[in-house]
Amino acid sequence: MSGSRGVVVTGLGMVTPAGVGVAPTWQRVRSGVSTAGLDPELKGLPVDFSCRVPHFDATAHLGHALTRTSDRHVQFALLACEEAIGDARLVPADWEPCRVSVVIGSGMSGVGNFITQHLRFLDKGPRHVSPHLTSASGPSSAVGLITLRYGITGPAFSVSTACATGATAIAVAAGLLRAGVCDVALAGAADAPVVPLLASGFAQMRALSRRCDEPGRASRPFDRERDGFVLGEGAAVLVLETEAHARARQAPARARLIGTAMTSDAYDPVRPDPEGRAAETAIRRALDEAGAHAGEVDHVNSHGTSTVANDAVEARLIRRVLHSPSVTATKGALGHSLGAAAAIEAACTVLTVQSGIIPPTANLTEQNAGEEVDLVTGTARRGQVSLALSHSFGFGGHNAVLAFGRV
């Protein structure tokens, strides 16, 4: 493997249904135990459970003023950024602000805040709508607050490619670094989609699991009894740097980002191409950029939604293209946080490469014939991972693949 133009991951930050921070998330993912549980806000709906960030107190973390004027997904993004910057040992007062970029995406942006303000509009009239509605909830609201908080003046924008958003943001940020536009990039995604309206919409699509009597066993990627995903929420941010910049400040890297690729199915608004043709192209392009071949892939952090169609296509794709890598699906433990999921999974892939610990897939008991891949089950597996892929496939046919290598 030759690597690709020297991009390294020097920091991670996460907010997930396992808790606030990388440590509780990584511990829960390694345990292979689901975070799903009954959700009082979804009571009475066809699906009344979710994977929520537990006991989240935004005011305690961010203060009253910022909490009052920001959507939940923005709060997640701010906390993930704060942890990632600290983990990377970056001091914002010392960096060159025009050489730092921010690419933070969201699948649904401020849907919760929009719904709250719409209900207030209907109940009390236009004068009671918050003046912070658009700045608190728009697609770029998290990006704007991050640049303001840290004085960043380099390129900053949001991306949205449905469930592939987080990986797309990371790939775009890596492109900025390789193009010489910046030295440091904060990249990832945040989403807070666990609201009754969206839960009802996904339930009507029959995309959600209906295991209301056992929510902890509902998200079961690649299992023959899978019946849909569990709605989740969260955020993850990676600090990406040029290798030269990280070396100059003597910052240790967690992993190298050695390949990225994005493609589109052009097949269906929600269903994946059953042949996985464009997804296969993305895998091959990411490997080409990494200077690697399929036989060198040790591990795949899969998209693994726990839906019948997606898991079948992805399993066959792995069987066809790669040479029996270990596979895990973190959505079994954390649920599906839509746009944020790909960023969370990228962070978990970095941790796997760095630690040699491959997390198990929660709730997997038996795979369908013709879909068998080397899924890690039960307990975590240990072994050196020199090259790992993180696959993300979103509604609308968005495909994004990230290739990470050891430092």
Secondary structure as the mmCIF struct_conf table of DSSP 4:
data_model
#
loop_
_struct_conf.conf_type_id
_struct_conf.id
_struct_conf.beg_label_comp_id
_struct_conf.beg_label_asym_id
_struct_conf.beg_label_seq_id
_struct_conf.end_label_comp_id
_struct_conf.end_label_asym_id
_struct_conf.end_label_seq_id
BEND BEND1 SER A 4 ARG A 5
STRN STRN1 VAL A 7 THR A 16
TURN_TY1_P TURN_TY1_P1 PRO A 17 ALA A 18
STRN STRN2 GLY A 19 VAL A 20
BEND BEND2 GLY A 21 GLY A 21
HELX_RH_AL_P HELX_RH_AL_P1 VAL A 22 SER A 31
TURN_TY1_P TURN_TY1_P2 GLY A 32 GLY A 32
STRN STRN3 GLY A 37 LEU A 38
HELX_RH_3T_P HELX_RH_3T_P1 PRO A 40 LEU A 42
TURN_TY1_P TURN_TY1_P3 LYS A 43 GLY A 44
BEND BEND3 LEU A 45 VAL A 47
STRN STRN4 PHE A 49 SER A 50
STRN STRN5 CYS A 51 CYS A 51
TURN_TY1_P TURN_TY1_P4 PRO A 54 HIS A 55
HELX_RH_AL_P HELX_RH_AL_P2 ALA A 58 LEU A 62
HELX_RH_AL_P HELX_RH_AL_P3 HIS A 64 ARG A 68
TURN_TY1_P TURN_TY1_P5 THR A 69 THR A 69
BEND BEND4 SER A 70 SER A 70
HELX_RH_AL_P HELX_RH_AL_P4 ARG A 72 ASP A 87
TURN_TY1_P TURN_TY1_P6 ALA A 88 ARG A 89
TURN_TY1_P TURN_TY1_P7 PRO A 92 ASP A 94
BEND BEND5 TRP A 95 TRP A 95
HELX_RH_3T_P HELX_RH_3T_P2 PRO A 97 ARG A 99
STRN STRN6 VAL A 100 GLY A 105
BEND BEND6 GLY A 107 MET A 108
BEND BEND7 GLY A 110 GLY A 110
HELX_RH_AL_P HELX_RH_AL_P5 VAL A 111 LYS A 124
HELX_RH_3T_P HELX_RH_3T_P3 PRO A 126 HIS A 128
BEND BEND8 VAL A 129 VAL A 129
TURN_TY1_P TURN_TY1_P8 PRO A 131 HIS A 132
HELX_RH_AL_P HELX_RH_AL_P6 LEU A 133 SER A 137
BEND BEND9 GLY A 138 GLY A 138
TURN_TY1_P TURN_TY1_P9 PRO A 139 SER A 140
HELX_RH_AL_P HELX_RH_AL_P7 SER A 141 TYR A 150
TURN_TY1_P TURN_TY1_P10 GLY A 151 GLY A 151
BEND BEND10 GLY A 154 GLY A 154
STRN STRN7 ALA A 156 PHE A 157
HELX_RH_3T_P HELX_RH_3T_P4 ALA A 162 ALA A 164
HELX_RH_AL_P HELX_RH_AL_P8 THR A 165 ARG A 178
TURN_TY1_P TURN_TY1_P11 ALA A 179 GLY A 180
BEND BEND11 VAL A 181 VAL A 181
BEND BEND12 ASP A 183 ASP A 183
STRN STRN8 VAL A 184 ASP A 191
BEND BEND13 VAL A 195 VAL A 195
HELX_RH_AL_P HELX_RH_AL_P9 PRO A 196 GLN A 204
TURN_TY1_P TURN_TY1_P12 MET A 205 ARG A 206
STRN STRN9 LEU A 208 LEU A 208
TURN_TY1_P TURN_TY1_P13 CYS A 212 ASP A 213
HELX_RH_3T_P HELX_RH_3T_P5 PRO A 215 ARG A 217
TURN_TY1_P TURN_TY1_P14 ALA A 218 ALA A 218
TURN_TY1_P TURN_TY1_P15 PRO A 221 PHE A 222
TURN_TY1_P TURN_TY1_P16 ARG A 224 GLU A 225
STRN STRN10 PHE A 229 PHE A 229
STRN STRN11 LEU A 231 GLY A 232
STRN STRN12 GLY A 234 THR A 242
HELX_RH_AL_P HELX_RH_AL_P10 GLU A 243 ALA A 248
TURN_TY1_P TURN_TY1_P17 ARG A 249 GLN A 250
HELX_LH_PP_P HELX_LH_PP_P1 ALA A 251 ALA A 253
BEND BEND14 ARG A 254 ARG A 254
STRN STRN13 ALA A 255 SER A 264
BEND BEND15 TYR A 267 TYR A 267
BEND BEND16 PRO A 269 ARG A 271
HELX_LH_PP_P HELX_LH_PP_P2 PRO A 272 ASP A 273
TURN_TY1_P TURN_TY1_P18 PRO A 274 GLU A 275
HELX_RH_AL_P HELX_RH_AL_P11 ARG A 277 ALA A 290
TURN_TY1_P TURN_TY1_P19 GLY A 291 GLY A 291
HELX_RH_3T_P HELX_RH_3T_P6 ALA A 294 GLU A 296
STRN STRN14 HIS A 299 ASN A 301
BEND BEND17 SER A 306 SER A 306
HELX_RH_AL_P HELX_RH_AL_P12 VAL A 308 VAL A 321
BEND BEND18 LEU A 322 SER A 324
STRN STRN15 SER A 326 THR A 328
TURN_TY1_P TURN_TY1_P20 THR A 330 THR A 330
HELX_RH_AL_P HELX_RH_AL_P13 LYS A 331 LEU A 334
STRN STRN16 HIS A 336 HIS A 336
TURN_TY1_P TURN_TY1_P21 LEU A 338 LEU A 338
HELX_RH_AL_P HELX_RH_AL_P14 GLY A 339 SER A 355
STRN STRN17 ILE A 357 ILE A 358
HELX_LH_PP_P HELX_LH_PP_P3 PRO A 359 THR A 361
TURN_TY1_P TURN_TY1_P22 ALA A 362 ASN A 363
HELX_LH_PP_P HELX_LH_PP_P4 GLN A 367 ASN A 368
TURN_TY1_P TURN_TY1_P23 ALA A 369 GLY A 370
STRN STRN18 ASP A 374 LEU A 375
BEND BEND19 GLY A 378 THR A 379
STRN STRN19 ARG A 381 ARG A 382
BEND BEND20 SER A 386 SER A 386
STRN STRN20 LEU A 387 GLY A 394
TURN_TY1_P TURN_TY1_P24 PHE A 395 GLY A 397
STRN STRN21 HIS A 398 GLY A 405
#
